[in-house]
Amino acid sequence: MSLEDWFNKRWYPADEEQSSGGLALLSPVEGLYRLAVEGRRGWARTHAPEALSVPVIVVGNITAGGAGKTPLVAELARWLHERGMNPGIVSRGYGGRAKSYPYQVTEQSHPLESGDEPLMLRLITGLPVMVSPNRAEAAQALIDYHHCDVIIADDGLQHYGLWRSMEICVVDGQRGFGNGRLLPRGPLREPISRLDQVGIVVSNGEPEPEVRKQCGGRLDFTMTLQPACWHQFNLDQTSTLKLESGPEPGLVHGVAAIGNPQRFFRTLRGLGYQVVEQAFSDHHEFSPQELEFDGVTPVMMTMKDAVKCRDFWQTHWWALEVRASLPDLFYQKIHQHIQNFAEHD
């Protein structure tokens, strides 16, 4: 069992006995982390960054690991683009090590430079994506070089150096906030009370009763992730195929190096596949040997994982793109926010 697995089984316990194992010993570290979080928030209140000339919508979460924010970022960017706006996406570029920043992500970028999620966002949206540890620098570059009129930040709810006109927090509708503790005793980056300060709270999937209770009535919208299409790679080219053009239902290897691999495996089973689960730690860098298996059975992975495997892609590998579906009222709220920004600019 990896260290990540050990923590996840205790942060998100299946029963009370599983939740106990050793976490209480981390209480002093949790206390120090809480002080650091409160200090960072206090600093942010007295050192507000300079406002940008366009709306900045931060999409993030308050838990470690994935909650589904990146598909929401992609869908929001598409929606804005389809309505005549020129959105750009900024990201920290976790796992990437570019030679200089801000770094513009292109279809030819390597994930070791850009990070996996920024490259995925570029490939599935075709919109400008800029990466930098200094997200404000990346946002300004999108405005200067691409004339973007709205910025969407993939993650960054805790990155207070980036000014924002709206915050959206995504909550995993099944796992919620686990044991409700702060890191490292629990999965929380910030206390649950942080939800009171964001503009919109979105549940990824129908929220369980316990998750509703944890959120205290602050769940505004429910998002569902729907399988959209398959992707395959051939050198620098990406082929997009309809769902019905994928492998026939049967035995497959499901590969996922994301925050919640079980969500992906459930999606594959919903498409009729019998899944041999191959879960890796979030942002894992794959080697060809790790994905060999038997060389015949279809290998299905997330788009986030697939972009890291383009250099050694095999013909029996398939990348599944999922798209976020949100109610019209969510987009009405986004539209109203952008209108209000323009009127008060």
N, C-alpha and C positions, 0 to 999 in steps of 0.2 A: 504494500500500500504506500503510495506517495504521500508526502507531507500535505499536499493540497487535498487529497482524498481524506486524510485523517481529520483535517480541520472541517471539511464540508460535512462529514458524517456527524460531527458534533455541533456545528453551527446550525445545521438543518436536521435535527434528530428525528428518527422514526418513532422513538419512544423515549420516556424519561431516563431510563437507564443509560441509553446511548449518549444522552446529552451531558452526562456528568463527567466522563472520562478526562480528567486532567485540566479542564478549562478553568476551574476555580483558582488554580495556581497562577493563572495569568491575570488575576484581578489587579495587582499593582501596576502591571504594564498597561492594562486598560485604563486605569486612572491617569497615568501619564499621557496616554494618547488623548483622553478626554480634555486634559488641560491644553494640549497642543492644538486640538480642534477649536476650543473656545478662544485660545489666543489668536489663532489665524482669523477667526470670524471677527474678533474685536479689532484686529489690525485692518481688516477689510472695510469695516465701518468708518474708520478714521482716515483711510488712505484709498478712497474710491478712485479707480482708474478713469482716465479721460474718456468721455463718451465718443463713440464713433459716429460717422455721418449717416449710417444706415442702420436699420434694425439688426440686432444680434440675438438670435434665438439659441440658447444653450439647451441641448438635450442630454441628460445624464441620469445618474441614479445615486443612491446613497449606500449601496452595498458593494462589496468587493465581488468581482466576477460579473458575468453578463446578465442583463435583465431584458435585453431586446431593444436597446436604444439605437443601434446602428441601422436596422431595417426601418425604424421610424424616421431616422435622419434621411435615408434614401427616399422614402415615400414623400416626405414633406418637401424635399428638394425637387422631386419630379412634379409635384402638385403646383409649386410656385412657378416652375419653368413653363408648365403647360398653360399657365394664366398670364404669360407674357413678361414675367419677371426674370431677373438674371441672378439666380442664387449661386453662392459659393460655399464650400464646405471647408472648415478648418478642423485640424486634429493634432493631438500631441504626436501621433505616429509611434505608438508604443512598439518597441522591438526594432524600430528602424534606426539606422545610424548613417544619416546623410553626411556628405562632406561639408555642406554649408546649409544654413537656414536663412530665410524660409525656403523650403523645398517644394517645388511644384511637381505634383504627381501626374504622370502620364501613363498611357497604356503600356509603354515599354519599361516603366519603373520596375525595379527589383524590390521585393518586400523587405530585404535586408537594409534597404535605404529608406523606403517610404513607411514601413510597417504594413501589416497585413490588412487591417480594416480600411485605411485610406486608399490602398490600391483597389480593394474590392469596391469601395464606393465610386471610385473613378470608372471602373469597368462597367458597373451596372447602371450608372446614371449618365455617364458621358459629360458630367458637369465639372467645373474647375474645383480642384481639391488642393489645398495648401497645408503643409505640415511644418510645425515648429514647436519646440518646447515652450516658446513664448507665443501663446495663441493670439495675443493682440497684434504681434508683428505679422503673423500669418494672415489675420483678418485684414489688416491694412494693405498687405500685398495683393489680396484679392480685389480690394477696392481700386487700388492704383493701377494694376496691370490687366485686370479683367473687367473693370467697371461694374463689379457686382453691386446690386442694390439691396441685397439682404444676405446676411451671413448666418449659417447654421453651424454650430459647434458640436461635433460628435464627442460626447463626454465633456468634462470640464466644469461640472457643477461645483466642484471644490477648487477650481482654478480662478481665484479671485483677481488675478491680474488682468483678466479679460472682462471688459465692461459688457453688460448684457441688458437688453431691453425686455427680455422674457426668459423665464426658465421653465423647462418641462422635465419632470421627474418620471422615469419609467420604473414600475414595480413589477416584479415577477409575480403573476397572479397565483401561482402554486406555492412557491417557496417563501414569498413575502420577505420578511426581515429575519427569518430564522429565529434564533433564541433572543433577538432584540438587543444583543450586547454589542458594544463597540469593539473594533479590532484591538488586539488579536483574539479576545475572548469570544467575539461574535463577528458577524460579517459586515457590521455597519461602519461606513466611513464617517458618517455624521449621525447625530441622534435623530430619531423618528420625528421629533418636533421640527426638523428642517422642512418637512412637507408644508408647514404653515406659511413658509416664505416663498414658495414657488408659485408660478402662475397656473400651471396645469399639472395634474397627476394622472398618469396613464397606467392602467393595469395591462400587462402583457398576458392575455388569456383571461378567461372568466375567473375572477378572484374567489379563492376559497373563503369560507366564513371567518377563519382565523386571520386571514390577510385583511379582510374588511375591518375586523376588530382592531388590528394593529394600526391601520391607517386612520382610524377615528373619524370616518366620514369624509376623508379627503381624497377619495377616488372619483375623479371627474369623468373619465372615459375608459372604455375597454377596447383594446387593440387585439386583433387576431392576426396570426402569421399564416399565410396561405402559400402552398407550393405554386410557383409560377412557371418555371421552365428549367431545362437542363443546360449546362454549359460543358463544352469540352475544349481542350487547348491543343493547338498544333503549331509548334514553333511560337511565333509572336501573334498568331491568329486565334481568335476566340469564336467558336461555333456555338450558336444558340439554337436549341431545339425545343419543340413543344413537349409538354409532359407525356403525351401519348406516344412520342417517338423514343422514349427511353426504354430500358430493358423490360422484358416481360416480368410480371410478378413472380417471385421465387426467392431463392437464397441469395443474400448479398452481404458484403462486409460494409458496415456503417462506420465511417471514420469521423471523429469530432474532437477538435481541440479548442473547445469553447467553454464559457463559464458554466453552462448547464447542458452537458451532452445528451442527457436523457430526453430533452425536448426535441432534439433532432432525430433521435432514434424513434420516438413516437410518431413523428411526422412521416418517416419512411414506412413504418408499419401501417399508417393510415393510407398509404398509397398501395398497400397490398404486399409489401416485401417482408420476407423473413430475415430478420437482421441479426447478424453476428456482431456484437458491439465491440468496437475498438475505440475506447476513450483515452484521450491524452490530456495533459495539463493545458490550460488556456495559453494560447499563443505559441504552442510547441512548434519548434522548427524540425520539419520532417527530413529523414534521409530516405533514399529509394528503398533501402533494405527493410525499413519498417512497414512498407506498404506492399511488399511482394506477395504475401499470403500464398495462394496456390497458383497465381498467374492467370486464372480463368474466370473465377467467380467475380461478378461486377463489384467494383469498389465505389461506394457513394460517400461523398463528403460535402461539407458546407462550402460555400463560396469563399468564406474567410480562410478556410484551410486550403482550398484548391489553388488560390493565387500563390501559395508558397511552394506548390508542386509543379509549376509550369515547366521548369527546366528538365524534368524527368517524367513528363506526363505519359501515361499508357492509354491505349485505345479502349480498354475495358473499364476505365475510370470515368466517373460521372460526378459533376458538381451541381448541386441543387440550389437554385435561387428561390428564396421565399420573399414574399412581398407583404407589407403591413396593410391591413385594412382597418380604417378608423371611421367613426360616424361623421356625418356631414356637419354636425354641431361643432366638432373639433376644428374642422377647417374654417367654419364661420368665425370661431374665436381667433384663429390665426389671422384671418382676413381683417377682422376688426382691429386687431392689434397693429397691423401694418398701416391701416388707414389712420388710426389715431397717431401713430408715429409721424406720418407725413403731415398731418394737420398741425402738429405741435413742433415740427422741425424748424 
